[in-house]
Protein backbone atom coordinates (compact mmCIF):
# COMPACT_ATOMS: atom_id res chain seq x y z
CA UNK A 1 0.00 0.00 0.00
CA UNK A 2 1.34 3.41 -0.94
CA UNK A 3 1.47 6.12 1.72
CA UNK A 4 -0.43 9.37 1.22
CA UNK A 5 1.50 12.63 1.03
CA UNK A 6 0.49 13.47 4.61
CA UNK A 7 1.60 10.05 5.88
CA UNK A 8 4.94 10.49 4.10
CA UNK A 9 5.37 13.90 5.74
CA UNK A 10 4.62 12.49 9.19
CA UNK A 11 7.02 9.59 8.63
CA UNK A 12 9.79 12.01 7.53
CA UNK A 13 9.18 14.26 10.54
CA UNK A 14 9.50 11.33 12.94
CA UNK A 15 12.68 10.18 11.17
CA UNK A 16 14.19 13.64 11.54
CA UNK A 17 13.22 14.00 15.19
CA UNK A 18 14.17 10.53 16.37
CA UNK A 19 17.18 9.44 14.37
CA UNK A 20 20.50 10.09 16.12
CA UNK A 21 22.16 11.71 13.11
CA UNK A 22 19.13 13.84 12.24
CA UNK A 23 18.19 11.98 9.08
CA UNK A 24 18.16 8.58 7.54
CA UNK A 25 20.70 7.96 4.81
CA UNK A 26 19.52 9.18 1.44
CA UNK A 27 20.57 8.14 -2.00
CA UNK A 28 21.95 10.59 -4.51
CA UNK A 29 24.88 13.00 -4.49
CA UNK A 30 26.76 13.70 -1.27
CA UNK A 31 24.92 16.32 0.72
CA UNK A 32 26.68 19.64 1.35
CA UNK A 33 25.00 20.29 4.66
CA UNK A 34 23.30 18.42 7.50
CA UNK A 35 19.96 18.67 9.25
CA UNK A 36 21.81 19.60 12.44
CA UNK A 37 23.58 22.49 10.70
CA UNK A 38 20.30 23.70 9.21
CA UNK A 39 18.56 23.58 12.59
CA UNK A 40 21.45 25.49 14.23
CA UNK A 41 21.20 28.16 11.54
CA UNK A 42 17.44 28.44 12.01
CA UNK A 43 17.81 28.75 15.79
CA UNK A 44 20.44 31.45 15.24
CA UNK A 45 18.07 33.39 13.00
CA UNK A 46 15.29 33.07 15.57
CA UNK A 47 17.60 34.19 18.38
CA UNK A 48 18.70 37.23 16.38
CA UNK A 49 15.37 38.41 15.00
CA UNK A 50 12.51 36.27 16.29
CA UNK A 51 10.64 33.37 14.77
CA UNK A 52 9.25 35.56 11.99
CA UNK A 53 12.78 35.78 10.56
CA UNK A 54 12.94 32.01 10.10
CA UNK A 55 11.91 31.39 6.52
CA UNK A 56 13.08 28.56 4.33
CA UNK A 57 14.74 31.15 2.07
CA UNK A 58 16.60 32.83 4.96
CA UNK A 59 17.77 29.51 6.43
CA UNK A 60 18.92 28.31 3.02
CA UNK A 61 20.95 31.49 2.52
CA UNK A 62 22.47 31.08 5.99
CA UNK A 63 23.82 27.60 5.18
CA UNK A 64 24.77 28.37 1.59
CA UNK A 65 21.99 26.49 -0.19
CA UNK A 66 19.41 27.52 -2.73
CA UNK A 67 15.93 27.72 -1.20
CA UNK A 68 14.66 24.61 -2.97
CA UNK A 69 17.79 22.72 -1.91
CA UNK A 70 16.75 23.07 1.71
CA UNK A 71 13.73 20.86 1.10
CA UNK A 72 16.13 17.93 0.55
CA UNK A 73 16.88 18.12 4.27
CA UNK A 74 13.66 19.42 5.83
CA UNK A 75 10.25 18.96 4.16
CA UNK A 76 8.70 22.27 5.31
CA UNK A 77 8.87 25.13 7.82
CA UNK A 78 6.59 23.42 10.35
CA UNK A 79 8.97 20.46 10.55
CA UNK A 80 11.93 22.85 10.80
CA UNK A 81 10.29 24.61 13.76
CA UNK A 82 9.61 21.24 15.44
CA UNK A 83 13.29 20.38 14.99
CA UNK A 84 14.28 23.76 16.42
CA UNK A 85 12.10 23.25 19.50
CA UNK A 86 13.53 19.77 19.95
CA UNK A 87 17.11 21.06 19.68
CA UNK A 88 16.59 23.93 22.11
CA UNK A 89 14.62 21.81 24.61
CA UNK A 90 17.44 19.27 24.73
CA UNK A 91 20.27 21.79 25.22
CA UNK A 92 20.25 21.33 29.01
CA UNK A 93 20.34 17.55 28.80
CA UNK A 94 17.64 14.95 29.28
CA UNK A 95 14.51 15.75 31.25
CA UNK A 96 14.42 14.23 34.74
CA UNK A 97 10.90 12.85 34.98
CA UNK A 98 11.26 12.27 38.73
CA UNK A 99 11.40 16.03 39.36
CA UNK A 100 8.14 16.87 37.61
CA UNK A 101 7.32 19.29 34.82
CA UNK A 102 6.09 22.14 37.02
CA UNK A 103 9.39 22.21 38.94
CA UNK A 104 11.57 22.02 35.81
CA UNK A 105 9.70 24.74 33.93
CA UNK A 106 9.04 27.04 36.90
N, C-alpha and C positions, 0 to 999 in steps of 0.2 A: 504494500500500500504506500502510495506517495504522500509525503507530508504537505500540508497546506503552507502557504507563505508565512502565515502567523505562527504555525508550529515550528517551522524552520527558524524563525526569528527567536522564538523562545528557546529552542535547543541551542542556538548560537550564543545567546545571552548566558545561559547556564554554563556552557563550555568556557566562556570568557571569565566568568566570575569564579568558577570552581577549579579550573585547571591550574596547577602550580606555576606554569610558565606563562600564563595569561592567554594561551590559545593553543588549540590542537595544531599539529603539524599540517601544513597545507602544501598542496602540490603547486608547481609552477616555478617561476624564477625566484631566486633568493630575495627575501624581503629586506628592504633598506632600513626599516625601523622595527619597533616592537610595540605590542599593546601597552606594556609598562611605560615605555617612553612617551607614548601618546597620552596616556592617562596623566603622567607627571606634567606634561606640557599643558593639558587642560586644567589641572589643578592650579598650576602657576598663573594661567590666564584668569581663573576665577579669583584667586588670591589678590591679584593686581587690580582687577576692575569689576569684580562681581560676576555672578553666573550669566548675566546677559551678554558678557563678552565672550562666552564660550560658544562659538559656532564651529561647525565642521570646517568651514573655510579658514577661520583664524587658527584653529588647532593644526590644520594641515600646513599652513604657512610656518607655524612655529617649529614643526619637525622637518620641514623641507620637502613636503609632499605636495602634489597637486590635490585640490579638494576631492576629486573623485577617487584618488588613490587611497585616501583615508578609509573609504568604505571597504577596502580589502581587509582592514584590521578590525574595524568597529562598524556594525551594520547601520547604526543611526545615532542621533544625539541622545535619545532617551537611554540607550544602552551605555553610551559614554558617560552620562551623568551617574548611572548606577555603578559603573566601574570607579568613578571618582569618589562617590560616597563610600564604597567598599574600601578603597585605598586609604582614605582619610580616617575612616573609623578604625582601621587596623594599625594605624601608626603607633599607638601606645601599647601594642601587644594584644594578646588574646583577652577576651572578656572573661572575667572571673564570675561565673554564674552563682557562686556561693555568696557573693557580696550582695547581689540584688541590683536591679536596674536603677531604682530610685536613688540608691546611694552612689552608684557610679556616675550617673548623669546629673546629680545635684550640684 
